[in-house]
Amino acid sequence: MAQPASRSDFKNYCLRQLGAPVLEINVADKQIDDIIDDALQYFHERHFDGVLRTYLKYEVTQNDIDRGKGPGQSGVLGITTTTATSTIDGAAVQFDWKENSNYLQVPPAVIGVEKVFHFDGSQSMSSGMFSIKYQLFLNDIYFWGAMEMLTYNMTRTYLSDLEFALTTQKQIRFNQRMDRLYMDVNWEELTAGDWLIMDCYRTLDPNDYTRVWNDSFLKKYTAALLKKQWGQKLIKFNGVKLPGGVELNGRDIYEDGVKELEVIQEMMSNTYELPPLDMIG
């Protein structure tokens, strides 16, 4: 199919781009599967269409709170001790470091976490009917036209600045290779049954969203990887004469694949990859 909608269709499409079935592509099926997996990983980590910004909710359990409490607090569940030794004045001295398990296990599909929203009711502007926002509406906007839109907007901006200055964001650490979201907070403030909302980026599973297989970048990139692999296998037969006077030249196929990959990866950086925040004007 010109528009692949499954893994098998995608594999056949990439082989046809290299000349199959007219030419025999000397790449094993397992190698093709590995190349497709590598291409998908690159697509998910670099292409802006490879991920989806989403919000995941998690209900806190008492076990999470107990694990999150660090040394010196009432709970010590999950404390890991690391020992380091050194020689001082000819004697071995032992240093014991303790690290608490203040993390939450994150689904493998999550590759980036932006932030965790406030969960302890520490908003400086308060909440409910005693919040400044509620009182502003109650006293000044009880009917249309009581306050100018510019004045209202400036007041809301000022309140947002106060909120930002007085209420800090929760400190988090995340590494996608560990699938762990570390939260450096006071776990005593949490209660079992509370909900955490995580602002994160999740990869698109092509088995669920089949249009991923028809992505123009993914098709070109995978075909170039297959060409490189094909040429790499044929290099050892370079210069071998075939019946009819045809001569194998695997190095040219390999070098063509490498050049195509360089062009495609540069296109990724310039076209499909989101720039860092400090480069966005």
C-alpha positions in Angstrom: 0.0 0.0 0.0 1.1 3.5 -0.8 -0.3 4.6 2.6 0.8 1.9 5.1 -1.5 1.4 8.1 0.2 -1.5 9.9 3.7 -2.8 10.6 3.7 -5.3 7.8 2.5 -2.7 5.3 5.2 -0.4 6.5 7.9 -3.0 6.1 6.8 -3.9 2.6 6.6 -0.2 1.6 10.2 0.5 2.8 11.5 -2.6 0.9 9.8 -1.5 -2.3 11.5 1.9 -1.9 14.8 0.0 -2.2 13.8 -2.0 -5.3 11.9 -5.0 -4.0 10.6 -7.3 -5.4 12.6 -6.5 -8.6 15.8 -6.6 -6.5 16.5 -9.0 -3.7 17.1 -6.9 -0.5 19.6 -8.9 1.5 18.3 -8.0 5.0 16.9 -10.5 7.4 13.4 -10.0 8.8 14.7 -9.7 12.3 17.1 -7.0 11.2 14.2 -5.2 9.5 12.2 -5.4 12.8 15.2 -4.0 14.7 15.6 -1.1 12.2 11.9 -0.3 12.4 12.1 -0.2 16.2 15.1 2.1 16.1 13.4 4.4 13.6 10.3 4.5 15.9 12.5 5.4 18.9 14.1 8.2 17.0 10.7 9.4 15.8 9.3 9.4 19.3 12.2 11.2 20.9 12.8 13.9 18.2 9.7 14.4 16.0 6.9 16.7 17.3 4.3 14.4 15.9 5.8 11.5 17.7 4.5 12.5 21.1 1.3 13.9 22.6 1.1 16.4 25.5 -1.3 15.0 28.0 -2.3 15.0 31.6 -2.2 11.9 33.7 -3.8 11.5 37.1 -2.5 9.4 40.0 -4.2 8.6 43.3 -1.8 8.8 46.2 -1.7 5.7 48.5 -0.5 5.4 52.0 2.4 3.3 50.8 3.5 6.1 48.5 3.5 8.5 51.5 5.5 6.1 53.7 8.1 5.6 50.9 8.4 9.3 50.3 9.3 10.2 53.9 13.0 10.7 54.2 15.4 9.7 57.0 14.6 11.3 60.3 10.9 11.3 59.7 8.4 8.8 61.1 8.4 6.5 58.2 11.5 4.8 56.8 10.0 2.4 54.3 12.1 2.1 51.1 15.3 3.8 52.5 18.4 2.7 50.5 21.8 2.9 52.1 25.0 3.3 50.0 28.3 2.8 51.7 31.5 4.5 50.7 34.9 3.9 52.2 38.0 6.0 52.5 41.4 5.8 54.1 42.2 8.5 56.7 45.5 8.4 58.7 45.9 4.8 57.6 42.6 3.7 58.9 39.5 2.7 56.8 36.6 5.1 57.4 33.1 4.1 56.3 30.5 6.7 55.1 26.9 5.6 55.0 24.6 7.6 52.7 20.8 7.2 52.8 18.4 7.8 50.0 14.6 7.6 50.3 12.4 6.2 47.6 10.5 9.5 47.0 9.4 8.5 43.5 6.3 7.4 41.6 6.5 4.8 38.9 5.6 6.3 35.5 4.2 4.4 32.5 7.0 3.6 29.9 5.2 5.6 27.3 5.9 8.8 29.1 9.2 10.4 27.9 9.0 13.8 29.5 7.4 15.5 32.4 6.8 19.3 32.5 5.4 19.7 36.0 3.1 18.4 38.7 0.2 20.8 39.5 -0.3 22.1 43.1 -1.8 19.4 45.3 -1.5 20.7 48.9 -3.9 23.6 48.8 -1.0 26.1 49.3 -2.2 28.6 46.7 -1.4 32.0 48.1 -4.7 33.5 46.8 -6.7 30.9 48.8 -9.6 29.0 47.3 -13.4 28.6 47.6 -15.7 31.5 48.5 -12.9 33.3 50.4 -10.6 33.5 47.4 -9.7 36.9 45.9 -11.1 35.8 42.5 -14.5 34.9 44.1 -14.7 38.2 46.0 -13.8 40.2 42.9 -16.7 38.7 41.0 -19.0 39.0 44.0 -18.3 42.7 44.7 -17.4 44.3 41.4 -18.8 42.2 38.6 -22.3 41.6 39.9 -23.7 43.0 36.7 -22.2 43.5 33.2 -20.3 46.8 32.8 -19.5 47.3 36.5 -15.7 47.0 35.8 -13.7 47.8 32.7 -12.2 44.8 30.9 -8.7 46.4 31.1 -8.9 47.0 34.8 -10.1 43.4 35.4 -7.3 42.0 33.2 -4.6 44.1 35.0 -6.0 42.9 38.4 -5.8 39.3 37.3 -2.3 39.7 36.0 -1.2 41.2 39.3 -2.8 38.3 41.2 -1.0 35.8 39.0 2.3 37.5 39.7 1.6 37.3 43.4 0.8 33.6 43.0 4.0 32.9 41.1 6.1 34.8 43.7 4.6 33.4 46.9 3.8 29.8 45.8 6.7 27.9 44.3 6.3 25.0 41.9 6.9 21.5 43.2 10.5 20.3 42.6 10.5 17.2 40.5 13.1 15.0 38.7 12.4 12.7 35.9 14.5 10.4 33.7 12.8 8.4 31.0 15.2 5.5 31.2 14.2 4.9 34.8 10.4 5.5 34.4 10.5 7.3 37.8 9.1 10.7 38.8 11.0 11.9 41.8 9.1 14.4 43.9 11.2 16.5 46.3 8.3 17.6 48.5 7.1 17.3 52.1 5.3 14.0 51.8 3.6 14.8 55.2 1.4 17.3 53.3 -0.1 14.5 51.2 -3.0 12.4 52.3 -4.0 8.9 51.0 -6.6 9.4 48.3 -5.3 12.8 47.1 -4.9 13.1 43.3 -1.8 14.2 41.5 -2.0 15.7 38.0 1.1 15.4 35.9 1.7 17.5 32.8 3.7 15.2 30.5 4.6 14.0 27.0 3.5 10.5 25.9 4.6 8.6 22.8 2.1 7.6 20.2 1.7 3.8 19.9 1.5 3.1 16.1 -0.6 0.0 16.9 -3.3 2.3 18.4 -2.7 5.3 16.0 -2.1 3.6 12.7 -1.4 6.9 10.8 2.0 7.0 12.4 3.1 4.3 9.9 2.2 6.8 7.1 4.4 9.6 8.4 6.5 11.0 5.6 9.6 11.4 7.8 9.4 7.9 9.3 9.1 6.3 5.9 12.2 8.1 4.5 14.2 7.6 7.6 13.5 3.8 7.8 14.2 3.3 4.1 17.6 5.0 4.5 18.4 2.8 7.6 17.5 -0.3 5.5 19.7 0.9 2.7 22.7 1.4 5.0 22.2 -2.0 6.5 21.9 -3.6 3.1 25.1 -2.0 1.9 26.9 -2.8 5.1 26.3 -6.5 4.4 27.3 -6.3 0.8 30.6 -4.5 1.4 32.4 -7.9 1.9 31.3 -8.9 -1.6 32.6 -5.6 -3.2 34.0 -6.2 -6.7 32.5 -9.7 -7.0 31.5 -10.5 -10.6 28.0 -11.9 -11.2 26.8 -13.7 -14.3 26.3 -11.3 -17.2 29.2 -9.1 -16.1 27.3 -7.3 -13.3 29.7 -6.3 -10.5 28.6 -5.9 -6.8 29.4 -2.6 -5.2 28.0 -2.7 -1.7 30.2 0.2 -0.5 28.3 2.6 -2.8 25.0 1.4 -1.4 26.3 1.9 2.1 27.6 5.4 1.5 24.4 6.4 -0.2 22.5 5.3 2.9 24.8 7.2 5.2 24.4 10.4 3.1 20.7 10.1 3.0 20.6 9.6 6.8 22.7 12.8 7.3 20.3 14.8 5.1 17.2 13.4 6.8 18.6 14.0 10.3 19.4 17.5 9.4 15.9 17.9 8.1 14.6 16.6 11.4 16.6 19.3 13.4 15.4 22.1 11.1 11.8 21.1 10.3 10.3 18.5 12.6 12.1 19.0 16.0 10.8 21.6 18.5 13.4 24.2 19.3 14.5 24.8 22.9 12.4 27.3 24.9 15.2 29.8 25.0 15.2 29.9 21.2 11.5 30.7 20.9 10.9 34.4 20.5 
